[in-house]
Amino acid sequence: MKISDKKKQKIAEQILAYLYSTNPKPIFTSHIAEEIARDEEFVKKLLLNLKEKKLIIEIKKNSEGYYYIRRSRWKLSNNTYDFYKKSQMN
């Protein structure tokens, strides 16, 4: 089944809103997928697209500095967070 670009954009907005609500804590892909009730592979594709647009940051290391082999955590970029914060105040 093909999902329209408009619906993909709305789901990406849901992802950004969820990351804003959990900021500054980085969130694993699986937790994001669970929160917005979507498939992990689909969410990962959207996250990588948001990363290309520099709206979010991918974190590939754990708190001890070791690289994840098959996992990623995500958080909003500083510019995106500032934009969301300003729009919430208006």
C-alpha positions as CSV (number, residue, x, y, z in Angstrom):
1,M,0.0,0.0,0.0
2,K,1.3,3.4,-0.9
3,I,1.1,6.3,1.5
4,S,0.6,9.8,0.0
5,D,3.3,12.5,0.5
6,K,0.8,14.6,2.4
7,K,0.2,11.7,5.0
8,K,3.9,11.1,5.3
9,Q,4.4,14.8,6.0
10,K,1.8,14.6,8.8
11,I,3.4,11.5,10.3
12,A,6.8,13.3,10.2
13,E,5.1,16.2,12.0
14,Q,3.9,13.8,14.7
15,I,7.5,12.5,15.1
16,L,8.8,16.1,15.5
17,A,6.1,16.9,18.0
18,Y,7.0,13.7,20.0
19,L,10.7,14.5,20.0
20,Y,9.9,18.1,21.1
21,S,7.9,16.7,24.0
22,T,10.8,14.5,25.1
23,N,13.6,17.0,24.5
24,P,16.5,16.9,25.3
25,K,16.3,13.2,25.9
26,P,17.2,11.2,22.7
27,I,14.7,8.5,21.8
28,F,15.3,5.2,20.1
29,T,13.6,4.5,16.8
30,S,11.6,1.7,18.3
31,H,10.1,3.9,21.0
32,I,9.2,6.6,18.4
33,A,7.5,3.9,16.3
34,E,5.6,2.6,19.3
35,E,4.5,6.0,20.4
36,I,3.0,7.0,17.0
37,A,1.8,3.5,16.2
38,R,3.7,2.9,13.0
39,D,6.1,0.3,11.6
40,E,9.7,0.7,12.7
41,E,11.1,0.5,9.1
42,F,8.7,3.2,7.9
43,V,9.5,5.4,10.9
44,K,13.2,4.9,10.3
45,K,12.8,6.0,6.6
46,L,11.0,9.2,7.8
47,L,13.6,9.8,10.4
48,L,16.4,9.6,7.9
49,N,14.5,12.0,5.6
50,L,14.2,14.5,8.5
51,K,17.9,14.0,9.2
52,E,18.7,15.0,5.6
53,K,16.7,18.2,6.1
54,K,18.7,18.8,9.3
55,L,15.6,18.9,11.5
56,I,16.8,16.1,13.8
57,I,20.1,14.6,14.9
58,E,21.0,10.9,14.9
59,I,23.0,9.7,17.9
60,K,24.9,6.5,17.2
61,K,26.8,6.3,20.6
62,N,25.6,5.3,24.0
63,S,26.3,7.4,27.1
64,E,29.6,5.6,27.6
65,G,30.8,6.5,24.2
66,Y,30.4,3.1,22.5
67,Y,28.8,2.9,19.1
68,Y,25.5,1.2,18.6
69,I,25.7,-1.5,16.0
70,R,22.0,-1.7,15.0
71,R,20.3,1.1,16.9
72,S,20.0,4.9,16.7
73,R,18.6,7.5,19.0
74,W,17.1,10.7,17.8
75,K,16.6,14.2,19.1
76,L,15.6,17.6,17.6
77,S,18.4,19.8,16.3
78,N,18.8,23.1,18.2
79,N,17.3,25.2,15.3
80,T,14.2,22.9,15.1
81,Y,13.8,23.0,18.9
82,D,14.0,26.9,18.9
83,F,11.5,27.1,16.1
84,Y,9.0,24.8,18.0
85,K,9.5,26.7,21.2
86,K,8.8,30.0,19.5
87,S,5.7,28.6,17.8
88,Q,4.4,27.3,21.1
89,M,4.6,30.7,22.7
90,N,2.6,32.4,20.0
